[in-house]
Amino acid sequence: MIAIIGLLLGVIIGVVVQPDVPVFLQPYLPIAVVAALDTLAGGLRAALDGAFDSHVFITSFLFNVVIAAFLVFLGDQLGVGAQLSTAVIVVLGIRIFSNAAAIRRRLFRS
């Protein structure tokens, strides 16, 4: 419950304050958000399965965001930034939908 309150509070603060993202960080922000959503979906799935561990959740959250941002950075350095960004989004999207399907099966028994 605290995580949901924190998430809502963060969204509200972000909407009200409307922070400016520096130009050099702009390519990494969408990837970081999708990586964070992947971790949130995985955490919800683990909570519903009764296997949630806050230590694993926090380290997964940070690790996923850092690795996704590093892959985009590496793609930019190699000159294939758009293609590697797309690949990261596809992989994380597949994981999100996989977790969403497991959550649906768990909640609706279908």
Phi and psi restraints in degrees (value plus and minus 20) as a CYANA .aco file:
   2 ILE   PHI     -84.0   -44.0
   2 ILE   PSI     -57.2   -17.2
   3 ALA   PHI     -84.0   -44.0
   3 ALA   PSI     -60.5   -20.5
   4 ILE   PHI     -86.5   -46.5
   4 ILE   PSI     -62.2   -22.2
   5 ILE   PHI     -82.3   -42.3
   5 ILE   PSI     -63.0   -23.0
   6 GLY   PHI     -83.1   -43.1
   6 GLY   PSI     -60.5   -20.5
   7 LEU   PHI     -84.0   -44.0
   7 LEU   PSI     -67.3   -27.3
   8 LEU   PHI     -82.9   -42.9
   8 LEU   PSI     -61.7   -21.7
   9 LEU   PHI     -82.9   -42.9
   9 LEU   PSI     -61.6   -21.6
  10 GLY   PHI     -84.1   -44.1
  10 GLY   PSI     -60.1   -20.1
  11 VAL   PHI     -85.5   -45.5
  11 VAL   PSI     -64.0   -24.0
  12 ILE   PHI     -82.7   -42.7
  12 ILE   PSI     -65.8   -25.8
  13 ILE   PHI     -81.9   -41.9
  13 ILE   PSI     -61.5   -21.5
  14 GLY   PHI     -83.0   -43.0
  14 GLY   PSI     -57.8   -17.8
  15 VAL   PHI     -91.1   -51.1
  15 VAL   PSI     -61.5   -21.5
  16 VAL   PHI     -91.6   -51.6
  16 VAL   PSI     -67.2   -27.2
  17 VAL   PHI     -98.4   -58.4
  17 VAL   PSI     -53.1   -13.1
  18 GLN   PHI      28.8    68.8
  18 GLN   PSI      48.0    88.0
  19 PRO   PHI     -89.2   -49.2
  19 PRO   PSI     129.3   169.3
  20 ASP   PHI    -108.8   -68.8
  20 ASP   PSI     110.7   150.7
  21 VAL   PHI    -110.8   -70.8
  21 VAL   PSI     107.0   147.0
  22 PRO   PHI     -78.3   -38.3
  22 PRO   PSI     128.5   168.5
  23 VAL   PHI     -78.0   -38.0
  23 VAL   PSI     -59.3   -19.3
  24 PHE   PHI     -90.9   -50.9
  24 PHE   PSI     -35.9     4.1
  25 LEU   PHI    -117.2   -77.2
  25 LEU   PSI     -32.2     7.8
  26 GLN   PHI     -79.0   -39.0
  26 GLN   PSI     -56.9   -16.9
  27 PRO   PHI     -87.7   -47.7
  27 PRO   PSI     -42.5    -2.5
  28 TYR   PHI    -111.1   -71.1
  28 TYR   PSI     -40.6    -0.6
  29 LEU   PHI     -82.9   -42.9
  29 LEU   PSI     -68.8   -28.8
  30 PRO   PHI     -81.0   -41.0
  30 PRO   PSI     -58.3   -18.3
  31 ILE   PHI     -86.2   -46.2
  31 ILE   PSI     -62.2   -22.2
  32 ALA   PHI     -84.1   -44.1
  32 ALA   PSI     -58.7   -18.7
  33 VAL   PHI     -86.3   -46.3
  33 VAL   PSI     -63.6   -23.6
  34 VAL   PHI     -86.4   -46.4
  34 VAL   PSI     -58.7   -18.7
  35 ALA   PHI     -83.6   -43.6
  35 ALA   PSI     -58.9   -18.9
  36 ALA   PHI     -86.9   -46.9
  36 ALA   PSI     -60.0   -20.0
  37 LEU   PHI     -84.0   -44.0
  37 LEU   PSI     -56.7   -16.7
  38 ASP   PHI     -81.3   -41.3
  38 ASP   PSI     -64.6   -24.6
  39 THR   PHI     -86.2   -46.2
  39 THR   PSI     -59.5   -19.5
  40 LEU   PHI     -83.2   -43.2
  40 LEU   PSI     -62.0   -22.0
  41 ALA   PHI     -84.7   -44.7
  41 ALA   PSI     -60.6   -20.6
  42 GLY   PHI     -84.9   -44.9
  42 GLY   PSI     -58.4   -18.4
  43 GLY   PHI     -85.9   -45.9
  43 GLY   PSI     -60.7   -20.7
  44 LEU   PHI     -84.6   -44.6
  44 LEU   PSI     -61.9   -21.9
  45 ARG   PHI     -81.6   -41.6
  45 ARG   PSI     -64.3   -24.3
  46 ALA   PHI     -84.2   -44.2
  46 ALA   PSI     -58.6   -18.6
  47 ALA   PHI     -84.0   -44.0
  47 ALA   PSI     -62.0   -22.0
  48 LEU   PHI     -88.3   -48.3
  48 LEU   PSI     -49.6    -9.6
  49 ASP   PHI    -103.9   -63.9
  49 ASP   PSI     -25.0    15.0
  50 GLY   PHI      57.5    97.5
  50 GLY   PSI       0.5    40.5
  51 ALA   PHI    -138.4   -98.4
  51 ALA   PSI       0.2    40.2
  52 PHE   PHI     -92.2   -52.2
  52 PHE   PSI     113.6   153.6
  53 ASP   PHI    -152.2  -112.2
  53 ASP   PSI     100.2   140.2
  54 SER   PHI     -82.9   -42.9
  54 SER   PSI     -54.6   -14.6
  55 HIS   PHI     -83.7   -43.7
  55 HIS   PSI     -65.2   -25.2
  56 VAL   PHI     -84.6   -44.6
  56 VAL   PSI     -60.2   -20.2
  57 PHE   PHI     -82.2   -42.2
  57 PHE   PSI     -68.6   -28.6
  58 ILE   PHI     -84.8   -44.8
  58 ILE   PSI     -65.6   -25.6
  59 THR   PHI     -87.2   -47.2
  59 THR   PSI     -56.9   -16.9
  60 SER   PHI     -84.3   -44.3
  60 SER   PSI     -62.6   -22.6
  61 PHE   PHI     -77.9   -37.9
  61 PHE   PSI     -73.8   -33.8
  62 LEU   PHI     -85.7   -45.7
  62 LEU   PSI     -64.3   -24.3
  63 PHE   PHI     -83.5   -43.5
  63 PHE   PSI     -64.2   -24.2
  64 ASN   PHI     -81.1   -41.1
  64 ASN   PSI     -64.3   -24.3
  65 VAL   PHI     -85.6   -45.6
  65 VAL   PSI     -64.4   -24.4
  66 VAL   PHI     -86.0   -46.0
  66 VAL   PSI     -64.6   -24.6
  67 ILE   PHI     -85.1   -45.1
  67 ILE   PSI     -62.5   -22.5
  68 ALA   PHI     -83.0   -43.0
  68 ALA   PSI     -63.8   -23.8
  69 ALA   PHI     -85.0   -45.0
  69 ALA   PSI     -59.1   -19.1
  70 PHE   PHI     -83.9   -43.9
  70 PHE   PSI     -60.1   -20.1
  71 LEU   PHI     -83.6   -43.6
  71 LEU   PSI     -59.0   -19.0
  72 VAL   PHI     -86.9   -46.9
  72 VAL   PSI     -62.6   -22.6
  73 PHE   PHI     -79.7   -39.7
  73 PHE   PSI     -65.7   -25.7
  74 LEU   PHI     -81.5   -41.5
  74 LEU   PSI     -62.6   -22.6
  75 GLY   PHI     -81.2   -41.2
  75 GLY   PSI     -59.8   -19.8
  76 ASP   PHI     -83.5   -43.5
  76 ASP   PSI     -61.1   -21.1
  77 GLN   PHI     -87.2   -47.2
  77 GLN   PSI     -52.4   -12.4
  78 LEU   PHI    -106.6   -66.6
  78 LEU   PSI     -27.6    12.4
  79 GLY   PHI      65.4   105.4
  79 GLY   PSI      -6.5    33.5
  80 VAL   PHI    -145.1  -105.1
  80 VAL   PSI      19.0    59.0
  81 GLY   PHI     -78.6   -38.6
  81 GLY   PSI     -64.6   -24.6
  82 ALA   PHI     -86.1   -46.1
  82 ALA   PSI     -61.0   -21.0
  83 GLN   PHI     -88.0   -48.0
  83 GLN   PSI     -62.0   -22.0
  84 LEU   PHI     -90.5   -50.5
  84 LEU   PSI     -55.4   -15.4
  85 SER   PHI     -82.2   -42.2
  85 SER   PSI     -62.7   -22.7
  86 THR   PHI     -82.9   -42.9
  86 THR   PSI     -61.3   -21.3
  87 ALA   PHI     -83.1   -43.1
  87 ALA   PSI     -61.7   -21.7
  88 VAL   PHI     -83.6   -43.6
  88 VAL   PSI     -64.3   -24.3
  89 ILE   PHI     -82.2   -42.2
  89 ILE   PSI     -62.2   -22.2
  90 VAL   PHI     -83.2   -43.2
  90 VAL   PSI     -67.3   -27.3
  91 VAL   PHI     -83.1   -43.1
  91 VAL   PSI     -66.9   -26.9
  92 LEU   PHI     -86.5   -46.5
  92 LEU   PSI     -56.0   -16.0
  93 GLY   PHI     -82.8   -42.8
  93 GLY   PSI     -61.0   -21.0
  94 ILE   PHI     -81.9   -41.9
  94 ILE   PSI     -62.5   -22.5
  95 ARG   PHI     -84.7   -44.7
  95 ARG   PSI     -60.2   -20.2
  96 ILE   PHI     -83.0   -43.0
  96 ILE   PSI     -66.5   -26.5
  97 PHE   PHI     -86.9   -46.9
  97 PHE   PSI     -54.5   -14.5
  98 SER   PHI     -83.7   -43.7
  98 SER   PSI     -65.3   -25.3
  99 ASN   PHI     -85.2   -45.2
  99 ASN   PSI     -58.9   -18.9
 100 ALA   PHI     -83.5   -43.5
 100 ALA   PSI     -58.8   -18.8
 101 ALA   PHI     -85.2   -45.2
 101 ALA   PSI     -61.2   -21.2
 102 ALA   PHI     -86.2   -46.2
 102 ALA   PSI     -58.5   -18.5
 103 ILE   PHI     -84.8   -44.8
 103 ILE   PSI     -64.1   -24.1
 104 ARG   PHI     -80.1   -40.1
 104 ARG   PSI     -66.2   -26.2
 105 ARG   PHI     -80.7   -40.7
 105 ARG   PSI     -59.3   -19.3
 106 ARG   PHI     -89.5   -49.5
 106 ARG   PSI     -63.0   -23.0
 107 LEU   PHI     -94.4   -54.4
 107 LEU   PSI     -60.8   -20.8
 108 PHE   PHI    -125.9   -85.9
 108 PHE   PSI     -16.2    23.8
 109 ARG   PHI      33.5    73.5
 109 ARG   PSI      18.8    58.8
